[in-house]
Amino acid sequence: MKLHSIQFLRSIAALLVVYVHAIDLQMQFSVSKQQNFFYLQNFGAIGVDIFFAISGFIITFVANKYTGTKSGFNFLVKRFIRINPIYYVGSALLALSMLTYAWIRGSQIFWPQLLSSLADTLLIVPVTGDTNQYNPILLIGWTLSFEWFFYLVFILLIIFRSTNKPLHLVLLITTLVILGKIAAPSDYRLIFITNPVQLEFLLGVITCWVYLNFHVNNRIAALLVISGIVGFIYSIFWGYGEISEAGHTLSGQLSMQRFLLWGVPSGLLTAGCILLEKNGTLNWIWNNKLSRITGDASYSIYLVHLTVFYICSILYSKIGFPFNPDLSIFMHVGIATLIGIIFYKLVESPLLNYLQYKHLQRSAPTYLSGNLA
């Protein structure tokens, strides 16, 4: 079963992240009206928070009834196949682009830093106790570290045969966050597992629990969507401090503020869209060709757009920046999205299909569905 509202939300989330980085690219060479429009400049980073809420829903929806060690192992393998290989390919593309440019320029390559970034990329989750030492090749890799922590918690519930995973997820992650607030650890690994940004996944978990157990009428579902949008508008016009900066989330310093200002509206929007689709409402919004293709390709778009913008930055530093600043932002969003879709068609989808096929060959029949995840 594929929920079209999920694809729509994935599309929106990916485009928001690309948009914020398109503004960053434009700001290297010119000044735009958009970068100075109230607090719009870094607002697109909220796409990450939408992704977290989506993930909480999807994983609970797909794997809620899995139980036992075998199911837990299958879930682990499925998640690895879905997330890691294409992330490694995307990271390799950026690394090769940077190394090639450094070689052409004759610049010094800092191999210790590169090898450290390679280790952080391969492992995804942080293994050192220093926040400043966590530097994956793709800067957006930090978001996948939180994704994987959520998966690992879910795997534990599968292995220990939890019969009420939504409740136990809420209790476990909330307890970790509270313990983090009380203990205020300085070791980054402890900061990581107690980070309040994990609460954003729980919004998706709760949405899934409601989706599976209750009927929510259109009026309430629409109110959720409107409330989420109002929260977004508030951030654009009245600000959000420095919560858009990844470092402040990784350190835990502004994670709770991010959850309240960005996570909650993202969760409300996610819940409202999913519940509206369940009622058969606004299907023309959720189920259309544009949202389907960008939703399907959202992970590829997310992974390759920084490499696209890196190459663009090098090009413009050589030939100048000949575009209208504001139009260039949308132009670069379009270019990155198109390349992401091509990457999805030529790389991600074939690679994913191949790895899933090999996994099915090597294992007993699995009950895991790949349609949503």
N, C-alpha and C positions, 0 to 999 in steps of 0.2 A: 504494500500500500504506500502510495506517495502522496503526501499532503502538499498541495500546490502553494498554500500559504507559506509553508516553510521555504520553498524555493523563492517565493517573492521576497521574504524577509532576508534570506541569504543574499539575494541580489542587492537589496538596499544596503545591507551591512557592508558588502564588498565595495560597492560604489562609493560609500561614505569614506571608507579608508583610502581608496584611491584618490578621492577628491582632496582629502587633507594633504596628501603627499604631492598632488598636482599643484596645490598652492605653494608648498615648500619649494618645489622646482621653479615655479614662476618667480618666487621671491628672490631667488639667486640672481636674477637678471633684470627685474623690473618691479614696479609697484602697481598693484591692482586695487580696484575698489573693494573687491571681495575680502582681501586680507585685512582691510580696515573697516569692514562692516561689522560694527559692534564686536561680538566675540565669535564670529563665524570662522576665523582663521584656523583654529585647531579643533573645531567642533566635530569634524568628520571622524575623529578618533573614537567617537561613540559607537561606530560600527563594530568595534571589538566587543563592546558590552552586549550588543544585540546578538552577536555570534555566541557569546557565553550563555545567554538565556535560551537560544535555539538549541544549543548542545544539551543543556539540562533536560529539555523536553524530549529531544530525539532519543537520547540514550535510555531514558526511562521508558519511553514508548516502545522502543525496539527490544530491550532486554529485561523488562520488568518481571517476566515470568521465568527467566533462566535461573537455574539452581544447581549447585554442585560443582565439584572441581573441574570436570570435563567441560561444562558450559562456561565456567570462568576462564579456562584456558582458551577455548574457542573465541570467546569475546576478546581476550587479550590479542590473539593473533589477528582477528578481524580488524581491530582498531589499529594495530601496527601497520597492516597492509593498507588500510585506508589513509592513514596520516603520514607515516614516516617516509616511505620510498619517494613519493613525489616531493616532499619537503626537502629531502636530500638532493634531489635533482634541481629544484629551484635554488637551493643554497649553492650548489656547484656552479650553476650558471652565473650567479653574481660573483662568486669567488674567481671564476675564470675571467670574467669581464674585468675585474679589478686587477688581477695579476697580469693580464694581457696589456692593459693600459700602463701599468707600472713598468713592464718590460719595454714597451715602446718608448716611454719617457726616460728610461734608464734610472727610475727612482728606486730607492732602497726598499726592500720588502722586509718587514719586521716579522720574521718567521716564528718567534716564540708567541707573539700575540695571535698570529694566524693559526698556529697549532692549538692554542687555547680556545679560540673561537670554533675551530673544527671539533674539538672535544665537546664543547657546549652544544654544538649543532647535532652531533651524533647522539648524545645522551638526552637531549632536550630538557630534562629536569635538572636543576642545579645540584652540583655535588660538592661545591666548596662553600665555606661559611662566609665568604665576602661578597656583598652585593656587587661591588665594582669588578669582580672577576667573572661575572656571568655575562658573556658577550657572544651570542650566536652570530653566525655570519649574516643571516637575515635578521634585521633588528626586530621584525615582527615575530621572531621565534619565541619570544617570551610568552606570547599568548598561548602557544602550543604547550608550554610547560604547565600552565594551569589546566589546560584541557586534559593532559595526561594524568595529572594528580586526581582530577575528578574521575577519570576512568579507573584508576587504581583503587580508589575508594569503592567504586561500584563493583569492581572485580571481587574485592573482599566480601561484599554483601552477597554476591553470587556464590562464592566458595562456602561461606558460612550459612548458606541456605536461608537467607532472610525472606520472610513471607510478606514483609511490608517495607519494600525498599524505599519508597518515597519518604515515609516517616523516619526510617533509620538514616537515610541520607541527610535529612534536615537536622536530626539530632547530632549526628557525628560531626558534620561540618560546622554547625553552629557552636558545638562544644569546643572544637578546635579554635575557632575564632575568638571565643570568650577566653579560653586559656591563653591565647596570644596576647589579648588585651591585658590580662592580669599579670602574666609573666614578663611581658615586654622583652622578648629575647633579642640578643644582638647577633646571634649566628644566623646567617641568611637562610640556611636550610630550615631552621625553625620558623623564621619569619615567613618563609614560603608556604609551609604547610598550615600555618595559622592565619594566612592573609585574608582579610575581609572580602577581597574581590571574589573569593570562592562563593560567597553568598549569591552572586548573580546566577550561578548554575542552579541554585535552589529555586529561583523564581521560575525557571523552566520546568523543574521537577514538580513543583506545586501545580503549575499549569497542566502538566500531563495528568496528575492525579485528579484534578477537576475534570479534565477532558474525558477521562475514562469512567468517571463515577457519577457525573452530574450533567444535567441539561442546563445550559446557561442561555437565557433568551437574548435576542439580538440587541435589545436596549442596553443590557448590562455589558455585553461584548463590545458594542459601539462606544460605550462610556469608557471602557478600558483603553480602547484605541485613542480616543480623544484625550484622555488623561495623559497617555504617553506622549502624544504630540505636543500637548501643552507644556509638559516637562522639557521637551526638546526646545520649544520656542523660548521658554524661560532661560535656558542655558545660553542660547544665541544672543538674547538681548540683555540679560542681567549677569551673565558670566558664570564661570565655574572654576575660578582660581587656576591652579596648575595641575589639575587632576588629569589633564590630557597627556602629561609627560610620563612616559613609561617608567622612568626611574623612580618617581614618587609612588607608583603602584608596586613596583618590585620591592621597594624598601618598606612598604606597608604604611608609610607616613600619611598618604592621602587616600588609601584604599577604601576606608569607610565612607569618606566624602564622595569618592567616585561611585561607590555602590548606591548611595542615597541620591546623588544628583543625576547620574547616568544609568546606573543599573536598574533602579526602580522604574523609570520611564521606559527603558528598553524592555523590561519584563512585562509591563502593562501593554505595550504595543504588541509584543509577541503573543501574549495571551489573547488579546482581543482579536487579532487577525486569525489565529488558529480556531478560536471558538466561533467566529463568524463563518468561516469556511465549513465547520462542522454542521452549521445550520443551513448550509447551501446558499449563503448570502454573499453577494459581490464576487461571484465566481469569475466574472470577466476581468477582475483585477488580479486575482491569484493565478488564474489559469490562462495565460496568454503566451504567445511565442517568445516575446522579449524576456519576460521574467523567468520562463522555463530555461532558456539557453543561458542567461546570465546567472541564474540560480545554480544550474548544473555545473557551470564553469567557475563558480564563485571562489572555490579553493585555488584553482589555477590563477585566476585574476589576482587573488590575494598574495600569492607567492611570487609571481613574475613581475608585478608592476614596478617594484623597486629597482629591479634590473633594467627595465625599460627606461625608467626615469634617470638612472645612473648614466646610461648610454646617451640619452638626450642631453644631460648636463654637460657631458664631455663635448658633444657635438656643438652645443651653443657657445661653449667657452672658446671654440675655435672659429666659428663663423658668425657669432653674434646672435642676438635674440630678435628675430624680425617680426614677431607677432604682437597683436594687441594683447596686453596682459590678461584682461578678463576673459577674452575669447580663448586664449591659449590654455587656460585652466580646463575648460570643457573639451578643448581639442585633445589635450593630453589624457584626460579621463577616457575619451573615446578610443584613442590609440592604445592605451594600456588595456582597456577592456577587450578590444578586438584581438590583440595579441594573446591575452589570457584565454579567450575562447579558442583561438587556433591551437594554443598550447594544450588546452583541455582535449581537443579533438585528436591531436596528433601524438600527445605524450601521456597525459594523465589517464584518459579513458582506456586506451590500449594497455597501458602498464597495469592499471587496476584490474582490468578484466583478466589479464594473463596471470597475475599473482593470485587472484581469487580462484581461478581455474586450477592452478597448481596446488593451492591449499586444499581444495575439495578433492583432488586426486590423492593427496597424502593422508587425509583424515576421514573419519567416519562421517556420514551425513550430518550436517549441522543445522540447527534450527534458527541460526542467526539470519536475519533479513538484511540485505544490503540496499534495499530500496530507499530507505530514509537516511541512513547513516553515511 
